[in-house]
Amino acid sequence: MILFVMMSMVLVISGCKDDSADVNSTETTAPATQATQKATEPTTAATEPTTVPVVEYNAEDFVYTEYEFYMPYEVSLLTDDSSKVTSMSRLPGLKIDSADANVVNNEIINEYYNDFWKIAGYDSNDTNERMDYVCFCNDNILSLVIEYHVWHTSAFSVYNFDLDTGKLLSYDEVASLGGITMDDVKNCVADEIEAKFASLDNLGEYAYSYEFQQIQNDCYTAENLNKTKCYYDENGQLMAVYDYYWIAGSGYGRDITAIEVYIE
């Protein structure tokens, strides 16, 4: 397990006195005079080591619910195992004073606002739609994940901020916090997709068809793997959100997989 430690610089200030003497001098001083001189010499007070306090961040201080409504039906989300009992859709906003945060707030509204209120207008679960978010703080790294569930799959937006600077981090920067690269993350995703296909044991002859082979090949293209997003969960573990083609008729699926890497 790789742990992330914020080091505080310790500055120690200490006095230094020059005790050297002129060995060639023949001048002598009375003991009483020497004592008087020593008593009047400036002294340096002992300085206690000083530390820079580590700021403790809470995700709830930087993410708030911009819009919400309760629904007459329940939909389970990938980002929250208990989501089915909440019967609520929510759309978040960021309380971070930075240009990047302002851009993301506008992006969230532009991307989700209309769909959010469209869901609110439904009176049944025929569409099986729901929208919600989760957020996590690991030291100074804030991760915000928005999930829009539609029918059999979900769309995700993933944002990671450095709270010390207000900067929106790239996924490459996020992966590097765990000591790996996005290429490593994509390799893990490819392995996860391969395991999904290996688990299909009831396809019969279809498993050897050109169509099925093409579906698998599409999953491993650079174009698809480059869509991978990542963030750190509440335990500081790296999570990857990825797309994959599934069996004929279902189109794209999306899933989240845990990678055995933790924020340093």
C-alpha positions in Angstrom: 0.0 0.0 0.0 1.4 3.4 -1.0 0.6 6.2 1.4 0.5 9.9 0.6 2.3 12.0 3.2 2.4 15.8 3.3 5.7 16.8 4.8 6.0 19.9 6.9 9.3 21.8 6.7 10.9 22.3 10.2 12.9 25.5 10.5 15.3 25.6 13.5 17.0 28.9 14.3 19.9 28.7 16.8 22.4 31.3 18.0 26.1 30.9 17.3 28.8 32.7 19.5 32.5 33.2 18.4 34.6 32.1 21.3 38.0 32.6 19.5 40.6 34.7 21.2 43.8 36.7 20.2 46.6 34.3 21.3 49.3 37.0 20.7 47.7 39.5 23.0 49.6 40.2 26.3 46.8 42.2 27.8 45.2 40.7 30.9 41.9 41.6 32.4 40.8 41.4 36.0 38.4 38.5 36.7 35.8 40.9 37.9 35.9 42.8 34.7 35.7 39.6 32.7 32.6 38.6 34.6 31.1 42.0 33.9 31.8 41.7 30.2 30.2 38.2 30.0 27.2 39.4 31.8 26.6 42.2 29.4 27.2 40.1 26.2 24.0 39.6 24.2 22.5 36.2 24.6 20.4 34.2 22.0 17.3 32.7 23.4 16.7 29.0 22.6 14.3 28.8 19.6 11.7 26.0 19.5 11.4 24.1 16.3 8.5 25.4 14.2 6.2 23.4 12.0 3.8 24.4 9.2 0.4 22.9 10.1 -1.1 20.5 7.7 -4.5 21.6 6.4 -7.3 19.1 6.8 -9.9 19.2 4.0 -13.4 17.8 4.0 -15.1 17.1 0.7 -18.4 18.5 1.9 -16.8 21.9 2.4 -16.1 22.2 -1.4 -19.0 20.4 -3.0 -22.7 21.2 -2.5 -26.0 20.1 -4.0 -27.1 22.7 -6.5 -30.4 20.9 -7.5 -32.2 17.9 -6.1 -35.6 16.2 -6.2 -37.1 13.0 -4.8 -38.3 10.4 -7.3 -41.3 7.9 -7.2 -39.0 5.1 -8.3 -35.6 3.6 -7.4 -32.5 3.1 -9.6 -29.2 1.7 -8.4 -26.1 3.5 -9.3 -22.6 2.2 -9.8 -21.0 4.9 -7.6 -23.1 4.1 -4.5 -24.3 0.7 -3.3 -26.9 2.2 -1.1 -28.3 4.6 -3.7 -31.4 2.5 -4.4 -32.9 3.4 -1.1 -32.4 7.2 -1.4 -34.9 7.7 -4.3 -33.3 11.1 -5.1 -31.5 12.7 -8.0 -28.9 15.4 -7.3 -26.7 17.8 -9.3 -23.6 19.2 -7.6 -21.8 22.5 -7.6 -18.2 23.4 -6.5 -17.3 25.9 -3.8 -13.7 26.4 -4.9 -12.4 29.9 -5.6 -10.5 29.3 -8.9 -10.9 29.8 -12.6 -10.9 26.0 -13.2 -13.7 25.5 -10.7 -15.8 28.1 -12.5 -15.2 26.4 -15.8 -16.3 23.0 -14.3 -19.4 24.5 -12.7 -20.5 25.9 -16.1 -19.7 22.6 -17.7 -21.9 20.7 -15.2 -24.8 23.0 -15.9 -24.3 22.8 -19.7 -23.9 19.0 -19.7 -26.6 18.0 -17.2 -29.1 20.7 -16.4 -31.7 19.9 -19.1 -31.5 16.2 -18.6 -31.8 16.6 -14.9 -35.1 18.4 -15.0 -36.3 16.1 -17.7 -35.9 13.2 -15.2 -37.8 15.3 -12.6 -40.7 15.4 -15.0 -41.1 11.6 -15.2 -43.8 10.0 -13.0 -42.7 6.3 -13.5 -39.6 4.3 -13.7 -40.1 3.5 -17.4 -37.0 5.3 -18.3 -34.9 3.9 -15.5 -33.0 7.2 -15.3 -31.3 8.8 -12.3 -28.5 11.4 -11.6 -26.4 11.7 -8.6 -22.8 12.4 -7.4 -20.2 11.3 -4.9 -17.1 13.2 -3.7 -14.0 12.2 -1.8 -11.1 14.0 -0.2 -7.6 12.5 0.2 -5.4 15.1 1.8 -5.5 18.0 -0.6 -7.0 16.0 -3.5 -10.8 16.4 -4.1 -12.5 13.9 -6.4 -16.0 14.5 -7.8 -17.9 11.9 -9.8 -21.2 12.6 -11.4 -23.2 9.6 -12.7 -26.2 9.8 -15.1 -27.8 6.4 -15.3 -29.9 5.7 -18.4 -31.5 2.3 -19.0 -28.7 -0.3 -18.9 -25.7 2.0 -18.6 -24.3 5.2 -17.0 -22.5 8.2 -18.2 -19.8 9.7 -16.0 -18.1 13.0 -15.5 -15.0 12.8 -13.2 -13.1 15.8 -11.8 -10.1 16.0 -9.6 -8.9 19.2 -7.9 -5.8 20.2 -6.0 -7.4 22.1 -3.1 -4.1 23.9 -2.2 -4.1 25.6 -5.6 -7.7 25.2 -7.0 -6.2 23.5 -10.1 -8.2 20.9 -12.0 -5.9 17.9 -12.4 -5.5 15.9 -15.6 -6.0 12.2 -15.4 -2.2 11.7 -16.0 -1.6 13.9 -12.9 -4.1 11.9 -10.9 -2.5 8.6 -11.8 0.9 9.9 -11.0 -0.2 10.6 -7.4 -0.3 6.8 -7.0 3.1 6.4 -8.6 1.8 5.0 -11.9 0.9 6.4 -15.4 -2.3 6.5 -17.3 -0.8 3.8 -19.6 -0.7 1.6 -16.6 -4.3 2.4 -15.8 -5.4 1.6 -19.4 -3.5 -1.7 -19.2 -5.5 -2.6 -16.1 -8.7 -1.6 -17.8 -7.9 -3.8 -20.8 -7.3 -6.8 -18.4 -10.6 -6.1 -16.7 -12.4 -6.1 -20.1 -10.7 -9.3 -21.1 -11.9 -10.9 -17.8 -15.5 -9.8 -18.6 -15.5 -11.5 -22.0 -13.8 -14.6 -20.5 -16.7 -14.8 -18.0 -19.2 -15.3 -20.8 -19.7 -19.1 -21.0 -23.1 -19.4 -22.6 -22.5 -17.8 -26.1 -22.1 -21.0 -28.0 -21.1 -20.6 -31.6 -21.6 -16.8 -31.3 -18.3 -16.6 -29.3 -16.5 -17.5 -32.5 -18.4 -15.3 -34.9 -16.8 -12.3 -36.7 -19.3 -10.0 -35.0 -18.3 -11.0 -31.5 -14.6 -10.8 -32.3 -15.1 -7.3 -33.7 -16.9 -6.3 -30.5 -13.9 -7.4 -28.4 -11.4 -5.8 -30.7 -13.3 -2.4 -30.5 -12.8 -2.5 -26.7 -9.1 -2.6 -26.9 -8.6 0.2 -29.4 -6.7 3.3 -28.3 -9.7 5.4 -29.0 -11.8 3.5 -26.5 -9.1 3.1 -23.8 -8.3 6.8 -24.0 -11.8 7.5 -22.7 -10.8 6.1 -19.3 -11.2 8.4 -16.3 -9.8 8.0 -12.8 -10.2 9.2 -9.3 -9.4 8.2 -5.7 -12.2 6.9 -3.5 -12.8 7.3 0.2 -10.0 4.8 1.0 -7.5 6.6 -1.2 -7.7 3.8 -3.8 -7.4 4.5 -7.5 -10.7 3.9 -9.4 -11.0 3.7 -13.2 -14.2 4.5 -15.1 -14.1 2.8 -18.5 -16.2 2.0 -21.6 -16.7 -1.4 -23.2 -18.7 -2.9 -25.9 -21.0 -5.6 -24.8 -22.9 -8.4 -26.7 -24.9 -7.5 -29.7 -27.8 -5.1 -29.2 -26.6 -3.6 -25.9 -24.0 -1.2 -27.3 -21.6 0.5 -24.9 -21.5 -0.4 -21.3 -19.6 1.5 -18.6 -18.1 0.2 -15.4 -15.8 1.2 -12.5 -12.9 -1.0 -11.5 -10.6 -0.7 -8.5 -6.8 -0.7 -9.2 -4.4 -1.9 -6.5 -2.8 1.5 -6.2 -3.3 4.1 -3.4 -2.6 7.8 -3.3 1.0 8.4 -2.1 
